[in-house]
Amino acid sequence: MTGIDDQNPLQTKLENELNSSEWLQKFKAINQLLHSLKAEIETMQHCELKWDTSCNGLTIHCPSAEIVEQFQQQQAVIVGIADYANNIVLVAPDGSQVLLKSL
């Protein structure tokens, strides 16, 4: 009996190319970063996190001004976890923004 790899070498080649692609590696890094933020900072679970691939930026939409203040006090922790991000912005419910990191 032959395996799937033997039956479809083109599919195997494409899967190998995808798995080693720069795009997939970036996607995995972003996914890990977002999971780490939510795991390390419990309050982050109440926020909407958006990644901007055009600038490697992270926007954190906070549900309250109190959470914005809390995250400002935890700036070093957030920047440390999200070191892959070039920019990190907190957005308060009123639309005001606080820049935590900018390159």
Backbone atoms as SQL, in Angstrom:
CREATE TABLE atoms (id INTEGER PRIMARY KEY, chain TEXT, resi INTEGER, resn TEXT, atom TEXT, x REAL, y REAL, z REAL);
INSERT INTO atoms VALUES
  (1, 'A', 1, 'MET', 'N', 0.848, -1.175, 0.000),
  (2, 'A', 1, 'MET', 'CA', 0.000, 0.000, 0.000),
  (3, 'A', 1, 'MET', 'C', 0.899, 1.246, 0.000),
  (4, 'A', 2, 'THR', 'N', 0.568, 2.188, -0.834),
  (5, 'A', 2, 'THR', 'CA', 1.366, 3.410, -0.925),
  (6, 'A', 2, 'THR', 'C', 0.754, 4.488, -0.047),
  (7, 'A', 3, 'GLY', 'N', 1.608, 5.396, 0.439),
  (8, 'A', 3, 'GLY', 'CA', 1.145, 6.500, 1.273),
  (9, 'A', 3, 'GLY', 'C', 0.663, 7.656, 0.417),
  (10, 'A', 4, 'ILE', 'N', 0.038, 8.617, 1.057),
  (11, 'A', 4, 'ILE', 'CA', -0.458, 9.797, 0.352),
  (12, 'A', 4, 'ILE', 'C', 0.692, 10.547, -0.293),
  (13, 'A', 5, 'ASP', 'N', 1.840, 10.618, 0.397),
  (14, 'A', 5, 'ASP', 'CA', 2.987, 11.322, -0.153),
  (15, 'A', 5, 'ASP', 'C', 3.422, 10.726, -1.484),
  (16, 'A', 6, 'ASP', 'N', 3.351, 9.395, -1.589),
  (17, 'A', 6, 'ASP', 'CA', 3.737, 8.727, -2.831),
  (18, 'A', 6, 'ASP', 'C', 2.726, 8.992, -3.942),
  (19, 'A', 7, 'GLN', 'N', 1.472, 9.181, -3.582),
  (20, 'A', 7, 'GLN', 'CA', 0.415, 9.360, -4.560),
  (21, 'A', 7, 'GLN', 'C', 0.349, 10.783, -5.092),
  (22, 'A', 8, 'ASN', 'N', 0.757, 11.748, -4.309),
  (23, 'A', 8, 'ASN', 'CA', 0.615, 13.126, -4.734),
  (24, 'A', 8, 'ASN', 'C', 1.872, 13.940, -4.383),
  (25, 'A', 9, 'PRO', 'N', 2.926, 13.780, -5.166),
  (26, 'A', 9, 'PRO', 'CA', 4.171, 14.493, -4.850),
  (27, 'A', 9, 'PRO', 'C', 4.037, 16.014, -4.963),
  (28, 'A', 10, 'LEU', 'N', 3.158, 16.501, -5.837),
  (29, 'A', 10, 'LEU', 'CA', 2.962, 17.946, -5.967),
  (30, 'A', 10, 'LEU', 'C', 2.376, 18.526, -4.680),
  (31, 'A', 11, 'GLN', 'N', 1.397, 17.824, -4.108),
  (32, 'A', 11, 'GLN', 'CA', 0.802, 18.289, -2.857),
  (33, 'A', 11, 'GLN', 'C', 1.849, 18.318, -1.756),
  (34, 'A', 12, 'THR', 'N', 2.668, 17.287, -1.684),
  (35, 'A', 12, 'THR', 'CA', 3.720, 17.235, -0.670),
  (36, 'A', 12, 'THR', 'C', 4.698, 18.382, -0.862),
  (37, 'A', 13, 'LYS', 'N', 5.073, 18.653, -2.099),
  (38, 'A', 13, 'LYS', 'CA', 6.003, 19.745, -2.389),
  (39, 'A', 13, 'LYS', 'C', 5.405, 21.084, -1.972),
  (40, 'A', 14, 'LEU', 'N', 4.131, 21.315, -2.305),
  (41, 'A', 14, 'LEU', 'CA', 3.470, 22.577, -1.945),
  (42, 'A', 14, 'LEU', 'C', 3.342, 22.734, -0.428),
  (43, 'A', 15, 'GLU', 'N', 3.009, 21.651, 0.265),
  (44, 'A', 15, 'GLU', 'CA', 2.903, 21.704, 1.726),
  (45, 'A', 15, 'GLU', 'C', 4.256, 22.022, 2.349),
  (46, 'A', 16, 'ASN', 'N', 5.317, 21.417, 1.838),
  (47, 'A', 16, 'ASN', 'CA', 6.662, 21.686, 2.353),
  (48, 'A', 16, 'ASN', 'C', 7.059, 23.138, 2.113),
  (49, 'A', 17, 'GLU', 'N', 6.725, 23.673, 0.945),
  (50, 'A', 17, 'GLU', 'CA', 7.033, 25.075, 0.641),
  (51, 'A', 17, 'GLU', 'C', 6.255, 26.013, 1.557),
  (52, 'A', 18, 'LEU', 'N', 4.979, 25.695, 1.791),
  (53, 'A', 18, 'LEU', 'CA', 4.164, 26.517, 2.683),
  (54, 'A', 18, 'LEU', 'C', 4.714, 26.486, 4.102),
  (55, 'A', 19, 'ASN', 'N', 5.043, 25.299, 4.591),
  (56, 'A', 19, 'ASN', 'CA', 5.544, 25.157, 5.959),
  (57, 'A', 19, 'ASN', 'C', 6.861, 25.885, 6.174),
  (58, 'A', 20, 'SER', 'N', 7.635, 26.055, 5.132),
  (59, 'A', 20, 'SER', 'CA', 8.910, 26.750, 5.286),
  (60, 'A', 20, 'SER', 'C', 8.832, 28.214, 4.815),
  (61, 'A', 21, 'SER', 'N', 7.646, 28.665, 4.469),
  (62, 'A', 21, 'SER', 'CA', 7.504, 30.014, 3.929),
  (63, 'A', 21, 'SER', 'C', 7.685, 31.083, 5.007),
  (64, 'A', 22, 'GLU', 'N', 8.193, 32.218, 4.598),
  (65, 'A', 22, 'GLU', 'CA', 8.375, 33.350, 5.500),
  (66, 'A', 22, 'GLU', 'C', 7.021, 33.832, 6.019),
  (67, 'A', 23, 'TRP', 'N', 6.013, 33.819, 5.147),
  (68, 'A', 23, 'TRP', 'CA', 4.677, 34.267, 5.532),
  (69, 'A', 23, 'TRP', 'C', 4.134, 33.421, 6.681),
  (70, 'A', 24, 'LEU', 'N', 4.265, 32.108, 6.581),
  (71, 'A', 24, 'LEU', 'CA', 3.737, 31.232, 7.635),
  (72, 'A', 24, 'LEU', 'C', 4.513, 31.432, 8.932),
  (73, 'A', 25, 'GLN', 'N', 5.807, 31.619, 8.841),
  (74, 'A', 25, 'GLN', 'CA', 6.608, 31.843, 10.041),
  (75, 'A', 25, 'GLN', 'C', 6.184, 33.138, 10.737),
  (76, 'A', 26, 'LYS', 'N', 5.913, 34.192, 9.960),
  (77, 'A', 26, 'LYS', 'CA', 5.428, 35.450, 10.540),
  (78, 'A', 26, 'LYS', 'C', 4.071, 35.253, 11.201),
  (79, 'A', 27, 'PHE', 'N', 3.193, 34.522, 10.523),
  (80, 'A', 27, 'PHE', 'CA', 1.862, 34.260, 11.059),
  (81, 'A', 27, 'PHE', 'C', 1.962, 33.512, 12.385),
  (82, 'A', 28, 'LYS', 'N', 2.831, 32.518, 12.457),
  (83, 'A', 28, 'LYS', 'CA', 3.011, 31.760, 13.693),
  (84, 'A', 28, 'LYS', 'C', 3.551, 32.652, 14.808),
  (85, 'A', 29, 'ALA', 'N', 4.485, 33.542, 14.471),
  (86, 'A', 29, 'ALA', 'CA', 5.052, 34.453, 15.472),
  (87, 'A', 29, 'ALA', 'C', 3.983, 35.404, 16.004),
  (88, 'A', 30, 'ILE', 'N', 3.153, 35.936, 15.121),
  (89, 'A', 30, 'ILE', 'CA', 2.075, 36.841, 15.539),
  (90, 'A', 30, 'ILE', 'C', 1.073, 36.098, 16.416),
  (91, 'A', 31, 'ASN', 'N', 0.704, 34.907, 16.013),
  (92, 'A', 31, 'ASN', 'CA', -0.238, 34.098, 16.779),
  (93, 'A', 31, 'ASN', 'C', 0.307, 33.826, 18.185),
  (94, 'A', 32, 'GLN', 'N', 1.571, 33.458, 18.281),
  (95, 'A', 32, 'GLN', 'CA', 2.193, 33.187, 19.571),
  (96, 'A', 32, 'GLN', 'C', 2.234, 34.453, 20.434),
  (97, 'A', 33, 'LEU', 'N', 2.559, 35.568, 19.812),
  (98, 'A', 33, 'LEU', 'CA', 2.616, 36.845, 20.521),
  (99, 'A', 33, 'LEU', 'C', 1.252, 37.183, 21.132),
  (100, 'A', 34, 'LEU', 'N', 0.197, 37.068, 20.348),
  (101, 'A', 34, 'LEU', 'CA', -1.144, 37.401, 20.839),
  (102, 'A', 34, 'LEU', 'C', -1.569, 36.448, 21.950),
  (103, 'A', 35, 'HIS', 'N', -1.278, 35.160, 21.798),
  (104, 'A', 35, 'HIS', 'CA', -1.605, 34.195, 22.852),
  (105, 'A', 35, 'HIS', 'C', -0.822, 34.489, 24.127),
  (106, 'A', 36, 'SER', 'N', 0.445, 34.843, 23.980),
  (107, 'A', 36, 'SER', 'CA', 1.273, 35.144, 25.147),
  (108, 'A', 36, 'SER', 'C', 0.755, 36.357, 25.904),
  (109, 'A', 37, 'LEU', 'N', 0.359, 37.399, 25.177),
  (110, 'A', 37, 'LEU', 'CA', -0.190, 38.588, 25.833),
  (111, 'A', 37, 'LEU', 'C', -1.417, 38.230, 26.665),
  (112, 'A', 38, 'LYS', 'N', -2.322, 37.456, 26.094),
  (113, 'A', 38, 'LYS', 'CA', -3.552, 37.115, 26.798),
  (114, 'A', 38, 'LYS', 'C', -3.293, 36.150, 27.955),
  (115, 'A', 39, 'ALA', 'N', -2.260, 35.326, 27.832),
  (116, 'A', 39, 'ALA', 'CA', -1.939, 34.381, 28.905),
  (117, 'A', 39, 'ALA', 'C', -1.201, 35.069, 30.053),
  (118, 'A', 40, 'GLU', 'N', -0.299, 35.975, 29.736),
  (119, 'A', 40, 'GLU', 'CA', 0.542, 36.619, 30.748),
  (120, 'A', 40, 'GLU', 'C', -0.169, 37.769, 31.464),
  (121, 'A', 41, 'ILE', 'N', -1.065, 38.460, 30.747),
  (122, 'A', 41, 'ILE', 'CA', -1.765, 39.613, 31.324),
  (123, 'A', 41, 'ILE', 'C', -3.258, 39.310, 31.254),
  (124, 'A', 42, 'GLU', 'N', -3.795, 38.869, 32.372),
  (125, 'A', 42, 'GLU', 'CA', -5.177, 38.380, 32.412),
  (126, 'A', 42, 'GLU', 'C', -6.185, 39.393, 31.878),
  (127, 'A', 43, 'THR', 'N', -6.011, 40.664, 32.205),
  (128, 'A', 43, 'THR', 'CA', -6.938, 41.708, 31.766),
  (129, 'A', 43, 'THR', 'C', -6.969, 41.829, 30.243),
  (130, 'A', 44, 'MET', 'N', -5.902, 41.411, 29.586),
  (131, 'A', 44, 'MET', 'CA', -5.818, 41.499, 28.123),
  (132, 'A', 44, 'MET', 'C', -6.913, 40.659, 27.452),
  (133, 'A', 45, 'GLN', 'N', -7.440, 39.681, 28.157),
  (134, 'A', 45, 'GLN', 'CA', -8.500, 38.831, 27.605),
  (135, 'A', 45, 'GLN', 'C', -9.780, 39.610, 27.331),
  (136, 'A', 46, 'HIS', 'N', -9.928, 40.767, 27.957),
  (137, 'A', 46, 'HIS', 'CA', -11.122, 41.593, 27.769),
  (138, 'A', 46, 'HIS', 'C', -10.956, 42.594, 26.624),
  (139, 'A', 47, 'CYS', 'N', -9.791, 42.563, 25.994),
  (140, 'A', 47, 'CYS', 'CA', -9.474, 43.540, 24.951),
  (141, 'A', 47, 'CYS', 'C', -9.536, 42.901, 23.565),
  (142, 'A', 48, 'GLU', 'N', -9.735, 43.751, 22.585),
  (143, 'A', 48, 'GLU', 'CA', -9.667, 43.311, 21.192),
  (144, 'A', 48, 'GLU', 'C', -8.273, 43.664, 20.677),
  (145, 'A', 49, 'LEU', 'N', -7.549, 42.648, 20.204),
  (146, 'A', 49, 'LEU', 'CA', -6.203, 42.846, 19.689),
  (147, 'A', 49, 'LEU', 'C', -6.239, 42.797, 18.171),
  (148, 'A', 50, 'LYS', 'N', -5.636, 43.786, 17.537),
  (149, 'A', 50, 'LYS', 'CA', -5.586, 43.821, 16.068),
  (150, 'A', 50, 'LYS', 'C', -4.135, 43.971, 15.629),
  (151, 'A', 51, 'TRP', 'N', -3.754, 43.154, 14.666),
  (152, 'A', 51, 'TRP', 'CA', -2.396, 43.197, 14.125),
  (153, 'A', 51, 'TRP', 'C', -2.445, 43.837, 12.748),
  (154, 'A', 52, 'ASP', 'N', -1.582, 44.814, 12.516),
  (155, 'A', 52, 'ASP', 'CA', -1.475, 45.476, 11.216),
  (156, 'A', 52, 'ASP', 'C', -0.204, 44.972, 10.540),
  (157, 'A', 53, 'THR', 'N', -0.375, 44.119, 9.544),
  (158, 'A', 53, 'THR', 'CA', 0.779, 43.513, 8.871),
  (159, 'A', 53, 'THR', 'C', 1.582, 44.528, 8.071),
  (160, 'A', 54, 'SER', 'N', 0.967, 45.633, 7.676),
  (161, 'A', 54, 'SER', 'CA', 1.688, 46.607, 6.854),
  (162, 'A', 54, 'SER', 'C', 2.817, 47.297, 7.624),
  (163, 'A', 55, 'CYS', 'N', 2.665, 47.390, 8.948),
  (164, 'A', 55, 'CYS', 'CA', 3.693, 48.067, 9.749),
  (165, 'A', 55, 'CYS', 'C', 4.163, 47.226, 10.940),
  (166, 'A', 56, 'ASN', 'N', 3.723, 45.973, 10.986),
  (167, 'A', 56, 'ASN', 'CA', 4.023, 45.117, 12.150),
  (168, 'A', 56, 'ASN', 'C', 3.610, 45.808, 13.437),
  (169, 'A', 57, 'GLY', 'N', 2.395, 46.332, 13.426),
  (170, 'A', 57, 'GLY', 'CA', 1.892, 47.068, 14.573),
  (171, 'A', 57, 'GLY', 'C', 0.766, 46.352, 15.279),
  (172, 'A', 58, 'LEU', 'N', 0.688, 46.554, 16.580),
  (173, 'A', 58, 'LEU', 'CA', -0.351, 45.968, 17.403),
  (174, 'A', 58, 'LEU', 'C', -1.203, 47.078, 17.989),
  (175, 'A', 59, 'THR', 'N', -2.513, 46.955, 17.815),
  (176, 'A', 59, 'THR', 'CA', -3.462, 47.882, 18.417),
  (177, 'A', 59, 'THR', 'C', -4.280, 47.109, 19.432),
  (178, 'A', 60, 'ILE', 'N', -4.329, 47.636, 20.643),
  (179, 'A', 60, 'ILE', 'CA', -5.074, 46.998, 21.727),
  (180, 'A', 60, 'ILE', 'C', -6.262, 47.887, 22.059),
  (181, 'A', 61, 'HIS', 'N', -7.456, 47.426, 21.734),
  (182, 'A', 61, 'HIS', 'CA', -8.688, 48.167, 22.023),
  (183, 'A', 61, 'HIS', 'C', -9.145, 47.784, 23.428),
  (184, 'A', 62, 'CYS', 'N', -9.094, 48.736, 24.328),
  (185, 'A', 62, 'CYS', 'CA', -9.395, 48.507, 25.737),
  (186, 'A', 62, 'CYS', 'C', -10.859, 48.845, 26.030),
  (187, 'A', 63, 'PRO', 'N', -11.518, 48.052, 26.869),
  (188, 'A', 63, 'PRO', 'CA', -12.926, 48.308, 27.161),
  (189, 'A', 63, 'PRO', 'C', -13.166, 49.435, 28.157),
  (190, 'A', 64, 'SER', 'N', -12.111, 49.908, 28.836),
  (191, 'A', 64, 'SER', 'CA', -12.306, 50.994, 29.805),
  (192, 'A', 64, 'SER', 'C', -11.027, 51.818, 29.946),
  (193, 'A', 65, 'ALA', 'N', -11.210, 53.035, 30.426),
  (194, 'A', 65, 'ALA', 'CA', -10.063, 53.917, 30.673),
  (195, 'A', 65, 'ALA', 'C', -9.179, 53.343, 31.777),
  (196, 'A', 66, 'GLU', 'N', -9.773, 52.635, 32.725),
  (197, 'A', 66, 'GLU', 'CA', -9.002, 52.032, 33.806),
  (198, 'A', 66, 'GLU', 'C', -8.022, 50.988, 33.270),
  (199, 'A', 67, 'ILE', 'N', -8.451, 50.228, 32.294),
  (200, 'A', 67, 'ILE', 'CA', -7.564, 49.220, 31.701),
  (201, 'A', 67, 'ILE', 'C', -6.446, 49.895, 30.916),
  (202, 'A', 68, 'VAL', 'N', -6.749, 50.990, 30.252),
  (203, 'A', 68, 'VAL', 'CA', -5.714, 51.754, 29.561),
  (204, 'A', 68, 'VAL', 'C', -4.646, 52.187, 30.565),
  (205, 'A', 69, 'GLU', 'N', -5.074, 52.721, 31.694),
  (206, 'A', 69, 'GLU', 'CA', -4.136, 53.159, 32.732),
  (207, 'A', 69, 'GLU', 'C', -3.321, 51.986, 33.274),
  (208, 'A', 70, 'GLN', 'N', -3.993, 50.871, 33.491),
  (209, 'A', 70, 'GLN', 'CA', -3.302, 49.679, 33.993),
  (210, 'A', 70, 'GLN', 'C', -2.223, 49.238, 32.999),
  (211, 'A', 71, 'PHE', 'N', -2.548, 49.234, 31.713),
  (212, 'A', 71, 'PHE', 'CA', -1.589, 48.809, 30.699),
  (213, 'A', 71, 'PHE', 'C', -0.437, 49.810, 30.564),
  (214, 'A', 72, 'GLN', 'N', -0.716, 51.081, 30.787),
  (215, 'A', 72, 'GLN', 'CA', 0.365, 52.070, 30.768),
  (216, 'A', 72, 'GLN', 'C', 1.371, 51.759, 31.882),
  (217, 'A', 73, 'GLN', 'N', 0.884, 51.327, 33.023),
  (218, 'A', 73, 'GLN', 'CA', 1.761, 50.969, 34.136),
  (219, 'A', 73, 'GLN', 'C', 2.514, 49.668, 33.857),
  (220, 'A', 74, 'GLN', 'N', 1.963, 48.842, 32.976),
  (221, 'A', 74, 'GLN', 'CA', 2.595, 47.573, 32.614),
  (222, 'A', 74, 'GLN', 'C', 3.304, 47.663, 31.256),
  (223, 'A', 75, 'GLN', 'N', 3.646, 48.856, 30.854),
  (224, 'A', 75, 'GLN', 'CA', 4.240, 49.087, 29.542),
  (225, 'A', 75, 'GLN', 'C', 5.452, 48.185, 29.287),
  (226, 'A', 76, 'ALA', 'N', 6.359, 48.111, 30.233),
  (227, 'A', 76, 'ALA', 'CA', 7.578, 47.309, 30.033),
  (228, 'A', 76, 'ALA', 'C', 7.247, 45.836, 29.818),
  (229, 'A', 77, 'VAL', 'N', 6.264, 45.325, 30.534),
  (230, 'A', 77, 'VAL', 'CA', 5.859, 43.923, 30.390),
  (231, 'A', 77, 'VAL', 'C', 5.246, 43.697, 29.013),
  (232, 'A', 78, 'ILE', 'N', 4.345, 44.581, 28.610),
  (233, 'A', 78, 'ILE', 'CA', 3.676, 44.443, 27.311),
  (234, 'A', 78, 'ILE', 'C', 4.684, 44.547, 26.179),
  (235, 'A', 79, 'VAL', 'N', 5.552, 45.527, 26.227),
  (236, 'A', 79, 'VAL', 'CA', 6.565, 45.699, 25.181),
  (237, 'A', 79, 'VAL', 'C', 7.514, 44.500, 25.163),
  (238, 'A', 80, 'GLY', 'N', 7.833, 43.967, 26.327),
  (239, 'A', 80, 'GLY', 'CA', 8.694, 42.790, 26.394),
  (240, 'A', 80, 'GLY', 'C', 8.082, 41.567, 25.738),
  (241, 'A', 81, 'ILE', 'N', 6.799, 41.360, 25.977),
  (242, 'A', 81, 'ILE', 'CA', 6.110, 40.215, 25.369),
  (243, 'A', 81, 'ILE', 'C', 5.917, 40.440, 23.870),
  (244, 'A', 82, 'ALA', 'N', 5.552, 41.664, 23.508),
  (245, 'A', 82, 'ALA', 'CA', 5.243, 41.989, 22.114),
  (246, 'A', 82, 'ALA', 'C', 6.446, 42.610, 21.414),
  (247, 'A', 83, 'ASP', 'N', 7.631, 42.107, 21.690),
  (248, 'A', 83, 'ASP', 'CA', 8.846, 42.690, 21.119),
  (249, 'A', 83, 'ASP', 'C', 8.887, 42.605, 19.599),
  (250, 'A', 84, 'TYR', 'N', 8.124, 41.705, 19.020),
  (251, 'A', 84, 'TYR', 'CA', 8.069, 41.551, 17.559),
  (252, 'A', 84, 'TYR', 'C', 7.358, 42.739, 16.897),
  (253, 'A', 85, 'ALA', 'N', 6.509, 43.413, 17.660),
  (254, 'A', 85, 'ALA', 'CA', 5.745, 44.549, 17.122),
  (255, 'A', 85, 'ALA', 'C', 6.622, 45.791, 17.014),
  (256, 'A', 86, 'ASN', 'N', 6.486, 46.503, 15.900),
  (257, 'A', 86, 'ASN', 'CA', 7.189, 47.775, 15.737),
  (258, 'A', 86, 'ASN', 'C', 6.474, 48.904, 16.469),
  (259, 'A', 87, 'ASN', 'N', 5.152, 48.817, 16.527),
  (260, 'A', 87, 'ASN', 'CA', 4.321, 49.833, 17.185),
  (261, 'A', 87, 'ASN', 'C', 3.298, 49.126, 18.064),
  (262, 'A', 88, 'ILE', 'N', 3.044, 49.691, 19.224),
  (263, 'A', 88, 'ILE', 'CA', 1.982, 49.183, 20.094),
  (264, 'A', 88, 'ILE', 'C', 1.168, 50.381, 20.557),
  (265, 'A', 89, 'VAL', 'N', -0.129, 50.334, 20.267),
  (266, 'A', 89, 'VAL', 'CA', -1.027, 51.449, 20.587),
  (267, 'A', 89, 'VAL', 'C', -2.192, 50.924, 21.422),
  (268, 'A', 90, 'LEU', 'N', -2.495, 51.645, 22.485),
  (269, 'A', 90, 'LEU', 'CA', -3.700, 51.381, 23.276),
  (270, 'A', 90, 'LEU', 'C', -4.789, 52.327, 22.799),
  (271, 'A', 91, 'VAL', 'N', -5.997, 51.808, 22.626),
  (272, 'A', 91, 'VAL', 'CA', -7.126, 52.642, 22.228),
  (273, 'A', 91, 'VAL', 'C', -8.191, 52.550, 23.314),
  (274, 'A', 92, 'ALA', 'N', -8.542, 53.697, 23.858),
  (275, 'A', 92, 'ALA', 'CA', -9.568, 53.774, 24.900),
  (276, 'A', 92, 'ALA', 'C', -10.957, 53.760, 24.256),
  (277, 'A', 93, 'PRO', 'N', -11.989, 53.516, 25.050),
  (278, 'A', 93, 'PRO', 'CA', -13.348, 53.501, 24.505),
  (279, 'A', 93, 'PRO', 'C', -13.745, 54.807, 23.819),
  (280, 'A', 94, 'ASP', 'N', -13.192, 55.941, 24.274),
  (281, 'A', 94, 'ASP', 'CA', -13.530, 57.227, 23.656),
  (282, 'A', 94, 'ASP', 'C', -12.726, 57.490, 22.373),
  (283, 'A', 95, 'GLY', 'N', -11.885, 56.548, 22.001),
  (284, 'A', 95, 'GLY', 'CA', -11.097, 56.688, 20.760),
  (285, 'A', 95, 'GLY', 'C', -9.717, 57.291, 20.959),
  (286, 'A', 96, 'SER', 'N', -9.449, 57.793, 22.158),
  (287, 'A', 96, 'SER', 'CA', -8.114, 58.350, 22.394),
  (288, 'A', 96, 'SER', 'C', -7.083, 57.219, 22.386),
  (289, 'A', 97, 'GLN', 'N', -5.862, 57.584, 21.996),
  (290, 'A', 97, 'GLN', 'CA', -4.814, 56.588, 21.824),
  (291, 'A', 97, 'GLN', 'C', -3.607, 56.905, 22.692),
  (292, 'A', 98, 'VAL', 'N', -2.971, 55.849, 23.180),
  (293, 'A', 98, 'VAL', 'CA', -1.741, 55.956, 23.943),
  (294, 'A', 98, 'VAL', 'C', -0.710, 55.068, 23.251),
  (295, 'A', 99, 'LEU', 'N', 0.411, 55.648, 22.888),
  (296, 'A', 99, 'LEU', 'CA', 1.477, 54.917, 22.215),
  (297, 'A', 99, 'LEU', 'C', 2.387, 54.285, 23.271),
  (298, 'A', 100, 'LEU', 'N', 2.497, 52.956, 23.248),
  (299, 'A', 100, 'LEU', 'CA', 3.383, 52.268, 24.182),
  (300, 'A', 100, 'LEU', 'C', 4.762, 52.021, 23.574),
  (301, 'A', 101, 'LYS', 'N', 4.785, 51.854, 22.252),
  (302, 'A', 101, 'LYS', 'CA', 6.043, 51.571, 21.567),
  (303, 'A', 101, 'LYS', 'C', 5.959, 52.073, 20.143),
  (304, 'A', 102, 'SER', 'N', 7.067, 52.651, 19.675),
  (305, 'A', 102, 'SER', 'CA', 7.148, 53.111, 18.292),
  (306, 'A', 102, 'SER', 'C', 8.592, 53.039, 17.834),
  (307, 'A', 103, 'LEU', 'N', 8.779, 52.520, 16.648),
  (308, 'A', 103, 'LEU', 'CA', 10.136, 52.493, 16.078),
  (309, 'A', 103, 'LEU', 'C', 10.349, 53.614, 15.120);
